[in-house]
Each structure stands twice: as structure tokens, then as C-alpha cells.
Amino acid sequence: MADTENTIEQNKGQTSGNAFLRWLKNPAGDTALFIIAVVLLNLVASRAFLRWDLTKTKSYSLSAASKELVRSVEEPLDIKVFFSRNLPAPYSTVYQYVTDILSEYKGASRGKLTYELYDMEDSENQSLARKYGISQVQIQEFAQNEFGFKSAYMGMAFSYADQIEKLDGLTDTDGLEYKISQTIGKIISNTNALSGIDGDVTVTLYRSKKLADFGISGFDEMDRMVQDAFGKVNAKFQNRMTLRMEDPDPADAEALSGRYGIQIVEWKDDRGGTERGSLGLVVEAGDKFRTVPLQMVSMIFTYAVDGLDDLEENLTDSVKALASKSAKIAYVTNHGELSLADAQNGAGNFAGLVKDSYTLEELDLSKKDIPGGVQTLMINGPKTAFSETELYKVDQFLMRGGNLMLLLDPFDAQSNPYTGETNYEKITTGLEKLLERYGVKAENAYVLDEECYTQPTQQYGKLNFYYAPFLSDKRLNQKNPVSANLGNVIFLMPGVLDTSEAEAKADTKVTVLASSSDKSWTMADNVMLTPFTVTPPADKSGMKSYGLAVLIEGKFESAFAKKPEEPAAEAEAGTGNGEAAASPAAASSGSLSGENHTPKSTQEGKILLIPTSYITSSQILEANSSSAIAKLLENSVDYLNGNGDLCAMRTKGLSLSSLYVYNGPLVTFAKYFNIIGLAVIVALIGILALLSRSAHRKEIRLRYDADDEREVSK
């Protein structure tokens, strides 16, 4: 009996199990299983944040540079998001983008970054936003068949340590990741300027103690003054710096000069032999270094150590430059360059473009040396010649690892107010001498291009401005961060560059960032650029592409064998920064000579060469512009100042799939094909379908009843 009961229970269990299996196999259970799967999937998704960015440039993903930046956060970083809800299109997408991108920042920060969304309908939150400096912006909306304006909060506040920064007026997503990362980087660097450097920074004073025997003014106080300046600067950087005082071996003087570019001092010993010593101050971290301006100079009847008065400032700037956070750009003046203060005829719009990230400090090379903390020297549209001393300063700046941004015009275009004609005078500044030594030849000729800016007119039809090449994305280097994702750029009145020698050098790398089309030619003589008179040459064989923006990176050889002698006028006036040339008496009676010439680059440098300055003027660049040429200029400045990783953030959402313009028979064929061809193709497809159906009906009839001659209509 017990066995029977056990058998019945087993049969019941099997029956129940079989019923459940039959229910799973039955279509009736599919709905329930689907609901269960959706619930489980949502539970998993609520705890795991995953996104797939299918855009070509990963426009909606956090870039590697941003991830690395937030990983360097050492203290809690809090972001308060003050955004009004229910915004009209397209502003509603900004709020969604902000929340999505901040989620990625939070995930990459390893718990150091948090953000909070505030309901801006709450009056207390509105008051809090105003305390952080977030104000309402006016946005346009379409309601009840009318356009109107409404006020909305669209900003964020960043809190880190005791620092607060804000981003306000975020009305679009263009470059938003760049703005957020730039703000985070700024607030971190304000708290810890060495956040971009792993390990400690070493400051080394190289001074041969034998120099104390020559009564050099300031030499006895130099150690103390360096220690005092170091103590103040070290305190600014959380005491992460180390000071070393070195008395180098005389045999190492040349090696130290070749490595760091510091000064070699020579003198005669008692037996008439030559002895050598060293004098210089170097800031170093890993394989990177900066040389702080400190050297012996010849004064009237004596010698002195120059650079002690500005030691703290120069040391601070050098440390910041070492951390790739230098915000100063030396902008050369006094040679007819475009004025930074003139937005109408000068480079005022360019100055406004970079003012949030960099400070353009005007520099007259005839009066001052290039400051030690400067990473980039910019020369924009010079018209008059540089002196040998000025050229030497530019050359040695490059030899010591500095970067040059040169925008050079081939001609000085001056309009005659009486005749209205424009005269084109060839420009010779002396910079050509330097460039030739570096492997670049800048010619006095304009590049003209059939792919150019055009303007339709009622009187003349379409006017071609051949002297304004129009560059699509395929004319811009899409592999370099400076020009990637950009297109539709106008280069006005560009000159000719020949970089063949630089390309042949083993120590330099040449990258063409922008180039004209293969339908380009040059104009060097009898220049006349009116669109009515310029026509492409009949012989197309000489046409080719020309580089319009060229980047040269690597190590260079100096254009000078030694430091040039200063003219008498400069010797009497001095250099304007405390340095004076040797007087005849000092030159004849002095026993010291200071050699501070660097014949070859001590560090890799960069030269960005653009053969036109018009792209920084109001003729091409508008105020507060977000155009492609503005992005190209901003990227150029970032790249030269060691912030190349920011370029991709700025342009990642601007990738273009351009429509290319063609002329000739192909255009005519495309035109008539779109008008007639598509209709003909549709008609032919209909006829073929009709014949196919008729043949199919006939095949059916012949297969089943060949004797029935009736036709099936349907």
C-alpha cells in the first residue's frame, strides 16, 4: 500500500513537472516569459550604466583625455547642475546631453566626482544658483503659433577644495565636453598646479664656485636669493619641489650647455690657459625641463648676474610651463603685426577667441627677451624687418624647446586712396633666413585655387574669388588633432610654402594640416586680385596642391653660428630688461666671456606655419565665432601649448560628410538623370514587372492545362 502511495506521488510530481514544461513550450506562456525577461533586464540596467556610441567620432562618449583628467582628481569634486526642466527644442537636448555626459564623468572618476540636479522651479534653488553666479538666459520658443522668449537656467557650478568655477549659458552641446573638462582642469590646477606631473620637480642651480673670484655683481647673493624664491614657489605647489645646488665639473660645462642650454663662462688662468664654468637654473621633471632666465651679463666696467630680480615670477612660470599649463603666449609687436586691440582691422577677434584659456602678452623683441615661462611665441603678419638680435632671440627660443606660431603674408597689400588701386609690395622680414635653415622656404607669391569662395551677383553672375581657397574636409588633415573633423575653411590670400627640405631631415616631422586643391596655381608678379580679371591658366599641367598650414615637429639646427654682435645704438641703450652690452672698456679689460649659444635643439619644438595672417582678422574671423576656422586656430594654440588632447573634445561633434562640387559633363549628366532618368527607370521597372507577371500566368496555364487557351486575368 505504501509503495502504491509513493508511486501515485511520483506520478503526480511527474505530471506537475510535465505540465510546467508543456506550459513553457506552449505559445500561451510566451507573454508571461517576455514580461519576466523585461523586468529582470530593467533590474540589471538600473544598476549597470551602459551606452553604445555609434557615431564616427564618438561624439557622445567621454574622450580618453577627459577620463584621464577626472582620474587625477585627488579630492571630492562636486558639480551642481542648475537646469530648467521642460525646455523647448532644441534646448531640451542640452539637458539630456549634460546628464548623460556627467554620468560618464562620474563613472570614470572612481568615486571622486559627484553631481546633483536641482529643480529650478524651487525658489530656494534659484537663490542658490544666483549665489554661484548662475543667471537666467533668454531662449526662444514657439508656442501657440507664435515665437516668443522665456527665461531659463542653463548652468553648472563646480566645487573643488576651496575653489569654485562655473559654466553658464549652456544653450547648445557644441564643444560642451571641452568646456567641462577645461573647467575641471582649471579648478584642479588652481588647487594643485603640478597635477599634470608624476613625481617631484627638481630645481637645480648650476654655478661654478670659481666665478666668485671675479667680483660678479649679485653672485654672492645668488644662492640666498634662489633659496628664498624657491621657498615661496615651493609653498605654492604643495612642497613637491626639491632644490639642488651644483658646482659642476669644468669638463661638464659643454655637456650641460648642450643638454639644458645654460651659459658657459670662460676665463684665462694664471698660465694663460682657458678655464670653463657654468651658470644656469633648470627646472626638471622626468625627461622634461625648462631653463629659467639666469645668466652673467657684461655691464659697464663690471659683470653682473641677470635674472635675480624676476626670479620668483620666472621660476613660477617655468614650473607651470613644465606641467603643460602655461597660459601665456608671447605676441610679437613693433613690426607691423596685426594689433590685438583692433577688432576691425587687426587680430582683436582672435584675441577674444582665446582669452578664456590664454593670455596674449605683447612683446617687443628689440627691448625685452622672451619670458622664461612662455611655451609659444606668436608672430602674426609682420611687415618690416627684424634685427639680427631679434631673430637670434626667436632662434634660441626654438632651440631651447619653445614653439613658434608664424602667420606670414607674402605681400603687403596697400590700397591707394586716390586711385582705389591696390599695390602689392613684397615683404622681407628676415624670418625667411630662419625658416630656410629649418628646411622651409616661404615664397613671395599667392596661391590661387579653382576650388574657392564664390559669390553670386545679379550683375556679373557667379564671381570666383580664386585668392580665397575654400577647403572641404578632404583638404584638411583628418588624422591630426588640430584639423580633424573640420571642413569648409576659407584661407584668404595665402602664400606659397616649400617644405621639401624639412621633409628630408631625419630630426623633423612635417605634417600638412591644410592644403589647396590640385587645381591651384601661383601668382608672384604683376599681382592683381580682382575677381573680374583673374582667370585660371589655360595650361593646367602646372597646377598642383599647396600646403596652407604646415606643422613641423622635432629638433632643429640653429640658423646662427654664434650670438650676433649688437649694434652700437643697442649697446648704448641696453636690452631693456636689466641687461647691457659690454662697453669698450669692459670688453678690453674684462677677463670673463659668457657663451650662451645653443647650436642645436635641446628639446623637441614645434613650428606651425601659416602663409597668411588674414585668417585672424575680421575679414575671415568673426567675433565669438564658432566657425571651422575659429576651431582650427583654437586647436593650433592648444596643440602648441601642450594641450593637444583638448582638440578632439572641441571638434568631436563637428565631423562633416561634405557634398563635393563637380563641374563638366558629370554635372550635366547628374542634372538630367535626376529630371528624366529616375522616371524612365521607374517606367522600365513597371514594364518588366508586367512582362514577368504575364509570363508567370502563361507558365501556370501550360503546366496544368495546356489545351485551355483562356487567360487568367488575376
Backbone hydrogen bonds, N-H to C=O, Kabsch-Sander energy under -0.5 kcal/mol:
donor,donor_aa,acceptor,acceptor_aa,energy
5,E,1,M,-2.3
6,N,2,A,-2.3
7,T,3,D,-2.1
8,I,4,T,-2.4
9,E,5,E,-2.4
10,Q,6,N,-2.4
11,N,7,T,-2.5
12,K,8,I,-2.4
13,G,9,E,-2.4
14,Q,10,Q,-2.7
15,T,11,N,-2.7
16,S,12,K,-2.9
17,G,13,G,-2.7
18,N,14,Q,-3.0
19,A,15,T,-2.3
20,F,16,S,-2.0
21,L,17,G,-2.3
22,R,18,N,-2.7
23,W,19,A,-2.2
24,L,20,F,-2.2
25,K,21,L,-2.3
26,N,22,R,-1.5
29,G,23,W,-0.5
29,G,26,N,-2.0
30,D,27,P,-1.2
31,T,27,P,-0.5
33,L,29,G,-2.2
34,F,30,D,-2.5
35,I,31,T,-2.1
36,I,32,A,-2.2
37,A,33,L,-2.5
38,V,34,F,-2.3
39,V,35,I,-2.2
40,L,36,I,-2.4
41,L,37,A,-2.5
42,N,38,V,-2.3
43,L,39,V,-2.1
44,V,40,L,-2.0
45,A,41,L,-2.7
46,S,42,N,-2.1
47,R,43,L,-0.5
47,R,44,V,-1.2
48,A,44,V,-1.1
50,L,48,A,-0.8
53,D,51,R,-0.5
54,L,52,W,-0.8
58,K,55,T,-1.1
61,S,58,K,-1.4
67,K,63,S,-2.0
68,E,64,A,-2.4
69,L,65,A,-2.0
70,V,66,S,-2.3
71,R,67,K,-1.5
72,S,68,E,-0.7
72,S,69,L,-1.1
73,V,70,V,-1.0
77,L,112,K,-3.1
78,D,76,P,-0.5
78,D,159,S,-2.5
79,I,114,T,-2.2
80,K,157,A,-2.8
81,V,79,I,-0.5
81,V,116,E,-3.0
82,F,80,K,-0.7
82,F,155,G,-2.6
83,F,81,V,-0.8
83,F,118,Y,-0.6
84,S,153,Y,-2.6
91,Y,88,P,-1.3
92,S,88,P,-0.9
93,T,90,P,-0.9
94,V,90,P,-0.5
94,V,91,Y,-0.7
95,Y,91,Y,-1.2
96,Q,92,S,-1.6
97,Y,93,T,-2.4
98,V,94,V,-2.7
99,T,95,Y,-2.2
100,D,96,Q,-2.2
101,I,97,Y,-2.9
102,L,98,V,-2.3
103,S,99,T,-1.4
104,E,100,D,-1.3
105,Y,101,I,-2.2
106,K,102,L,-2.6
107,G,103,S,-2.1
108,A,104,E,-2.0
109,S,105,Y,-1.0
109,S,106,K,-0.6
110,R,107,G,-0.5
111,G,106,K,-0.8
112,K,109,S,-1.1
114,T,77,L,-2.4
116,E,79,I,-2.2
118,Y,81,V,-2.2
120,M,83,F,-0.5
120,M,118,Y,-0.8
122,D,119,D,-1.4
126,Q,122,D,-1.7
127,S,123,S,-2.1
128,L,124,E,-2.1
129,A,125,N,-2.4
130,R,126,Q,-1.9
131,K,127,S,-1.6
132,Y,128,L,-1.4
133,G,130,R,-1.2
134,I,129,A,-2.8
135,S,133,G,-0.6
137,V,152,A,-2.9
139,I,137,V,-0.6
139,I,150,K,-2.7
141,E,148,G,-2.6
143,A,141,E,-0.6
143,A,146,E,-2.8
146,E,143,A,-1.2
148,G,141,E,-3.0
150,K,139,I,-2.2
152,A,137,V,-2.1
154,M,135,S,-0.5
154,M,152,A,-0.5
155,G,82,F,-2.3
156,M,167,L,-2.8
157,A,80,K,-2.3
158,F,165,E,-3.6
159,S,78,D,-2.9
160,Y,163,Q,-2.6
161,A,76,P,-0.6
163,Q,160,Y,-3.0
165,E,158,F,-2.1
167,L,156,M,-2.7
170,L,154,M,-2.6
171,T,169,G,-1.8
176,L,173,T,-1.8
179,K,175,G,-2.0
180,I,176,L,-2.5
181,S,177,E,-2.9
182,Q,178,Y,-2.6
183,T,179,K,-2.0
184,I,180,I,-2.5
185,G,181,S,-2.9
186,K,182,Q,-2.1
187,I,183,T,-2.4
188,I,184,I,-2.1
189,S,185,G,-2.4
190,N,186,K,-2.1
191,T,187,I,-0.9
192,N,188,I,-3.6
195,S,192,N,-1.6
197,I,194,L,-2.0
201,V,240,R,-1.9
202,T,284,E,-3.0
203,V,201,V,-0.5
203,V,242,T,-3.6
204,T,202,T,-0.5
204,T,282,V,-2.8
205,L,244,R,-2.8
206,Y,204,T,-0.7
206,Y,280,G,-2.9
207,R,205,L,-0.7
207,R,246,E,-2.4
208,S,278,S,-1.9
209,K,207,R,-0.5
211,L,208,S,-1.9
212,A,209,K,-1.8
213,D,210,K,-1.6
214,F,211,L,-1.6
215,G,212,A,-0.9
216,I,211,L,-0.6
217,S,303,Y,-2.7
219,F,216,I,-2.0
220,D,216,I,-0.5
222,M,218,G,-0.7
222,M,219,F,-0.7
223,D,219,F,-0.6
225,M,221,E,-2.5
226,V,222,M,-2.7
227,Q,223,D,-2.3
228,D,224,R,-2.5
229,A,225,M,-2.4
230,F,226,V,-2.7
231,G,227,Q,-2.4
232,K,228,D,-1.8
233,V,229,A,-2.4
234,N,230,F,-3.2
235,A,231,G,-1.6
236,K,232,K,-1.1
237,F,233,V,-1.0
238,Q,235,A,-1.0
239,N,234,N,-2.6
240,R,237,F,-1.2
242,T,201,V,-2.8
244,R,203,V,-2.9
246,E,205,L,-3.0
246,E,244,R,-0.5
252,D,249,D,-2.2
253,A,250,P,-1.3
256,L,252,D,-2.7
257,S,253,A,-2.1
258,G,254,E,-2.4
259,R,255,A,-2.0
260,Y,256,L,-3.1
261,G,256,L,-0.7
261,G,257,S,-1.5
262,I,256,L,-0.7
263,Q,279,L,-1.5
264,I,595,E,-3.8
265,V,263,Q,-0.5
265,V,277,G,-2.4
266,E,593,S,-3.2
267,W,275,E,-1.8
268,K,591,S,-0.6
269,D,273,G,-2.8
272,G,269,D,-1.8
275,E,267,W,-3.1
277,G,265,V,-2.4
279,L,263,Q,-1.8
280,G,206,Y,-2.2
281,L,292,V,-0.7
282,V,204,T,-2.4
283,V,290,R,-3.1
284,E,202,T,-2.8
285,A,288,K,-2.8
288,K,285,A,-2.0
290,R,283,V,-2.6
292,V,281,L,-2.4
292,V,290,R,-0.6
295,Q,306,D,-1.9
297,V,304,A,-3.1
299,M,297,V,-0.7
299,M,302,T,-2.1
301,F,299,M,-0.6
302,T,299,M,-0.8
304,A,297,V,-2.4
305,V,217,S,-2.4
306,D,295,Q,-3.6
306,D,304,A,-0.7
311,L,308,L,-1.1
314,N,310,D,-2.7
315,L,311,L,-2.6
316,T,312,E,-2.3
317,D,313,E,-2.6
318,S,314,N,-2.1
319,V,315,L,-2.1
320,K,316,T,-2.2
321,A,317,D,-2.4
322,L,318,S,-1.9
323,A,319,V,-1.4
324,S,321,A,-1.5
325,K,320,K,-2.5
329,I,359,T,-2.8
330,A,376,T,-1.9
331,Y,329,I,-0.6
331,Y,361,E,-2.9
332,V,330,A,-0.7
332,V,378,M,-2.5
333,T,363,L,-2.1
338,L,380,N,-2.1
342,D,339,S,-0.7
343,A,341,A,-0.7
346,G,342,D,-0.8
347,A,339,S,-2.3
348,G,342,D,-2.2
350,F,616,T,-0.7
351,A,347,A,-2.1
352,G,348,G,-2.0
353,L,349,N,-1.4
354,V,350,F,-1.4
355,K,351,A,-0.7
357,S,354,V,-1.3
358,Y,354,V,-2.9
359,T,327,A,-4.0
360,L,358,Y,-0.5
361,E,329,I,-2.5
361,E,359,T,-0.9
362,E,360,L,-0.6
363,L,331,Y,-2.5
365,L,363,L,-0.8
367,K,364,D,-1.9
368,K,364,D,-2.3
374,V,371,P,-1.2
375,Q,328,K,-0.8
376,T,328,K,-0.6
377,L,403,N,-2.8
378,M,330,A,-3.2
379,I,405,M,-2.4
381,G,379,I,-0.6
381,G,407,L,-3.5
383,K,335,H,-4.2
384,T,335,H,-1.7
386,F,429,T,-3.1
391,L,387,S,-2.5
392,Y,388,E,-2.2
393,K,389,T,-1.8
394,V,390,E,-1.9
395,D,391,L,-2.6
396,Q,392,Y,-2.9
397,F,393,K,-1.8
398,L,394,V,-1.7
399,M,395,D,-2.1
400,R,396,Q,-1.5
401,G,398,L,-1.7
402,G,397,F,-2.3
403,N,375,Q,-2.3
404,L,606,K,-2.8
405,M,377,L,-2.6
406,L,404,L,-0.5
406,L,608,L,-2.6
407,L,379,I,-2.8
407,L,405,M,-0.5
408,L,406,L,-0.6
408,L,610,I,-1.6
412,D,425,E,-3.0
413,A,411,F,-0.8
414,Q,412,D,-0.8
414,Q,423,N,-2.7
416,N,421,E,-3.7
420,G,416,N,-2.6
423,N,414,Q,-3.2
423,N,421,E,-0.5
425,E,412,D,-1.9
425,E,423,N,-0.6
427,I,410,P,-1.9
433,K,430,G,-1.0
434,L,430,G,-0.8
435,L,431,L,-2.5
436,E,432,E,-2.4
437,R,433,K,-1.4
438,Y,434,L,-1.6
439,G,435,L,-0.5
439,G,436,E,-0.9
440,V,435,L,-3.2
441,K,498,D,-2.4
442,A,440,V,-0.6
443,E,441,K,-0.6
443,E,496,V,-2.2
445,A,443,E,-1.8
446,Y,523,M,-2.8
447,V,494,P,-2.5
448,L,446,Y,-0.5
448,L,521,W,-3.3
449,D,466,Y,-2.2
450,E,519,K,-1.8
452,C,450,E,-1.4
453,Y,465,F,-0.7
453,Y,468,A,-2.2
455,Q,463,L,-2.1
457,T,461,G,-2.1
461,G,457,T,-1.1
463,L,455,Q,-2.7
465,F,453,Y,-2.6
465,F,463,L,-0.6
466,Y,464,N,-1.3
468,A,465,F,-2.2
470,F,451,E,-2.2
471,L,469,P,-0.6
471,L,489,V,-3.5
472,S,470,F,-0.6
475,R,472,S,-1.7
476,L,473,D,-1.2
477,N,513,L,-2.6
478,Q,476,L,-0.5
480,N,477,N,-0.5
483,S,480,N,-0.8
484,A,480,N,-1.8
486,L,483,S,-1.4
488,N,471,L,-0.9
489,V,471,L,-2.4
491,F,469,P,-2.0
491,F,489,V,-0.5
492,L,490,I,-0.6
493,M,467,Y,-3.0
493,M,491,F,-0.5
495,G,611,P,-1.8
496,V,443,E,-0.9
496,V,445,A,-0.6
498,D,441,K,-2.1
499,T,497,L,-0.5
502,A,439,G,-2.0
503,E,499,T,-2.2
504,A,500,S,-1.2
505,K,501,E,-0.7
505,K,502,A,-0.8
508,T,505,K,-0.5
509,K,553,E,-3.1
511,T,551,L,-2.9
513,L,511,T,-0.8
513,L,549,A,-2.6
514,A,549,A,-1.4
515,S,475,R,-2.0
516,S,546,Y,-2.6
520,S,517,S,-0.5
521,W,448,L,-2.4
523,M,446,Y,-2.0
533,T,530,T,-1.3
534,V,530,T,-1.5
540,K,538,A,-0.9
542,G,539,D,-0.6
543,M,540,K,-1.4
544,K,520,S,-1.8
548,L,514,A,-3.2
549,A,514,A,-1.5
550,V,609,L,-2.5
551,L,511,T,-3.1
552,I,550,V,-0.5
552,I,607,I,-2.7
553,E,509,K,-2.4
554,G,605,G,-2.1
555,K,507,D,-1.8
558,S,599,P,-2.8
571,A,567,P,-2.3
572,E,568,A,-2.1
573,A,569,A,-1.9
574,G,570,E,-2.3
575,T,579,E,-2.6
583,S,299,M,-0.5
587,A,583,S,-2.8
588,S,584,P,-1.8
589,S,585,A,-2.2
590,G,586,A,-2.3
593,S,266,E,-1.9
595,E,264,I,-4.3
595,E,593,S,-0.6
596,N,594,G,-0.6
601,S,556,F,-2.4
602,T,399,M,-3.2
603,Q,399,M,-0.7
605,G,554,G,-2.9
606,K,402,G,-0.6
607,I,552,I,-2.6
608,L,404,L,-3.0
609,L,550,V,-3.0
609,L,607,I,-0.6
610,I,406,L,-2.9
610,I,608,L,-0.5
612,T,610,I,-1.0
616,T,613,S,-1.7
617,S,614,Y,-1.5
618,S,346,G,-0.5
620,I,614,Y,-0.5
620,I,617,S,-1.4
621,L,617,S,-3.2
622,E,620,I,-0.6
625,S,622,E,-1.3
631,K,627,S,-2.0
632,L,628,A,-2.3
633,L,629,I,-2.1
634,E,630,A,-2.5
635,N,631,K,-2.8
636,S,632,L,-1.9
637,V,633,L,-2.1
638,D,634,E,-2.4
639,Y,635,N,-2.8
640,L,636,S,-2.1
641,N,637,V,-1.5
642,G,639,Y,-1.3
643,N,638,D,-3.2
646,L,643,N,-1.7
647,C,644,G,-1.1
648,A,644,G,-0.6
649,M,645,D,-0.6
650,R,646,L,-1.8
651,T,647,C,-1.6
652,K,648,A,-1.3
654,L,651,T,-2.2
658,S,656,L,-0.5
660,Y,658,S,-0.6
667,V,664,G,-0.8
668,T,664,G,-1.6
669,F,665,P,-2.8
670,A,666,L,-2.4
671,K,667,V,-2.3
672,Y,668,T,-2.3
673,F,669,F,-2.3
674,N,670,A,-2.0
675,I,671,K,-1.3
676,I,672,Y,-3.0
677,G,672,Y,-1.3
678,L,673,F,-1.7
680,V,676,I,-2.2
681,I,677,G,-2.5
682,V,678,L,-2.3
683,A,679,A,-2.2
684,L,680,V,-2.5
685,I,681,I,-2.4
686,G,682,V,-2.0
687,I,683,A,-2.3
688,L,684,L,-2.6
689,A,685,I,-2.2
690,L,686,G,-2.2
691,L,687,I,-2.6
692,S,688,L,-2.2
693,R,689,A,-2.2
694,S,690,L,-2.2
695,A,691,L,-2.3
696,H,692,S,-2.0
697,R,693,R,-2.1
698,K,694,S,-2.0
699,E,695,A,-2.0
700,I,696,H,-1.8
701,R,697,R,-2.2
702,L,698,K,-2.5
703,R,699,E,-1.7
704,Y,700,I,-2.0
705,D,701,R,-2.6
708,D,705,D,-1.1
709,E,707,D,-0.7
713,S,711,E,-0.7
